[in-house]
């Protein structure tokens, strides 16, 4: 069933709503995610590489006994490559997926900015970029302090396929083969 663009915009704006958002930047662009999805913000730890992952999945970390996949948002959003520095952070978020309730995922970002209140009326629908661009992960655009912040639906940025790929599972729920 295909949704009409106007219905999709209204539905995504309703999801965004008034609330607190953690803002961060990647390059010169600024983003926001619901603060209720954020579990913690930590310095970028050592990441264990996992073979045969998509390029945006950097590997996994051990966070207090839990293995958590790590996604580089710079790569996922197709920004130019940049070196990690002392301001590079890992935002650990909780996402609800069909098979995994409250999965934890680490997101590498360039800089964490601040927690801000955004009113629903300050969030506008994402512009129509045409049919070839997927904007499902964008809840809307907010103008805050003279700057545009893209409000992300983290559940759409981090999909079940991402978690499945990062955990090294194939469709048959078996470990992915590792080349000798």
C-alpha positions in Angstrom: 0.0 0.0 0.0 1.5 3.3 -1.1 1.0 6.4 1.1 0.2 9.8 -0.3 3.1 12.3 0.2 0.8 14.6 2.2 -0.2 11.8 4.5 3.4 10.8 5.0 4.4 14.3 5.9 1.6 14.7 8.4 2.4 11.4 10.0 6.1 12.1 10.3 5.5 15.6 11.7 3.1 14.1 14.2 5.9 11.7 15.3 8.4 14.5 15.7 6.2 16.6 18.1 7.3 18.9 20.9 10.1 17.7 23.1 13.8 17.6 23.9 16.2 16.7 21.2 20.0 15.9 21.4 21.7 17.8 18.6 24.9 16.9 17.0 26.8 17.7 13.8 28.5 15.8 11.0 30.7 18.2 9.0 28.8 21.5 8.7 25.4 19.9 9.0 23.4 19.7 12.3 21.0 16.9 13.3 18.6 16.2 16.2 17.3 13.0 17.7 14.7 12.5 20.5 16.5 12.6 23.8 14.3 9.7 25.0 16.1 7.5 22.4 19.6 8.4 23.8 21.0 6.1 26.4 24.4 7.7 26.8 27.2 9.7 25.1 30.7 8.4 25.4 34.2 9.1 24.0 34.9 7.0 21.0 36.1 3.7 22.4 38.2 1.1 20.7 36.1 -0.6 18.1 36.4 -4.3 17.2 36.2 -4.8 13.5 33.8 -7.4 12.2 34.4 -8.9 8.7 32.0 -8.5 5.8 30.1 -5.6 7.2 28.7 -2.7 5.2 31.1 0.2 5.1 29.1 2.3 7.5 29.2 -0.4 10.2 32.5 0.2 11.8 32.3 -2.9 14.1 31.2 -3.6 17.7 32.1 -2.4 21.1 31.7 -4.0 24.5 29.7 -1.6 26.7 29.5 -3.0 30.2 29.2 -6.6 29.0 26.9 -5.9 26.0 28.1 -6.2 22.5 26.8 -3.1 20.6 27.1 -2.5 16.8 28.7 0.9 15.9 27.5 2.9 12.9 29.5 5.8 11.4 26.8 8.3 10.5 29.3 10.2 8.3 29.7 7.2 6.1 26.0 6.2 6.3 25.0 9.7 5.1 27.7 9.7 2.4 29.7 12.6 3.8 33.4 13.0 2.8 35.7 10.9 5.0 37.3 12.7 8.0 39.7 11.6 10.7 38.3 11.0 14.2 39.5 13.5 16.8 39.0 14.4 20.5 35.5 15.7 19.8 34.3 12.6 17.9 31.7 10.9 20.1 29.6 7.8 20.3 25.9 8.3 20.9 24.4 5.1 22.2 20.7 5.0 21.2 17.9 2.5 21.9 15.8 1.6 18.9 12.7 -0.7 18.7 12.9 -3.2 15.9 10.5 -6.0 15.0 12.8 -8.8 16.1 14.9 -7.0 18.7 13.1 -5.0 21.4 15.2 -1.9 22.5 18.3 -2.8 20.6 21.3 -0.6 21.5 23.4 0.9 18.7 26.3 3.3 18.8 26.4 6.2 16.4 29.7 7.9 15.6 29.2 11.7 15.2 31.7 14.5 14.8 30.5 16.7 17.6 27.7 16.6 20.2 26.1 20.0 20.5 23.4 20.4 23.1 20.0 19.2 24.3 17.3 21.7 23.1 13.5 22.0 23.3 11.8 22.0 20.0 8.1 22.9 19.6 6.1 20.9 17.0 5.2 24.1 15.2 8.9 24.8 14.7 9.3 21.6 12.7 8.6 21.7 9.0 8.3 18.7 6.7 11.4 17.6 4.8 11.6 19.2 1.4 10.5 17.1 -1.6 13.8 16.0 -3.1 12.1 13.9 -5.8 11.3 10.2 -6.1 14.9 8.9 -6.2 16.0 10.1 -2.7 14.9 8.2 0.4 13.9 10.7 3.1 12.0 8.2 5.3 14.6 8.8 8.1 13.9 12.6 8.2 11.1 13.6 10.6 11.4 17.2 9.6 13.5 20.4 9.6 13.7 22.8 12.5 15.0 26.3 12.5 16.9 26.8 15.8 19.0 29.9 16.6 19.2 30.7 12.9 20.4 27.3 11.9 18.5 24.4 10.2 18.5 21.2 12.2 17.5 18.0 10.5 15.3 16.0 12.9 16.0 12.3 12.4 13.8 9.3 13.0 16.6 7.1 14.5 14.4 4.0 14.1 14.6 4.6 10.3 18.3 5.4 10.3 19.1 2.3 12.2 17.0 -0.4 10.6 16.6 -4.1 11.3 18.9 -4.9 8.3 21.6 -2.8 9.9 21.4 -4.6 13.2 21.2 -8.0 11.4 24.3 -7.1 9.3 26.2 -5.8 12.3 25.5 -8.9 14.4 27.0 -11.1 11.6 23.8 -13.0 10.9 22.6 -14.2 7.5 18.9 -14.6 6.5 19.0 -18.1 8.0 20.0 -16.7 11.3 23.4 -18.3 11.1 26.8 -16.7 11.6 28.1 -15.1 8.4 30.9 -17.1 6.7 34.4 -15.7 7.4 37.0 -16.1 4.6 40.2 -17.9 5.7 
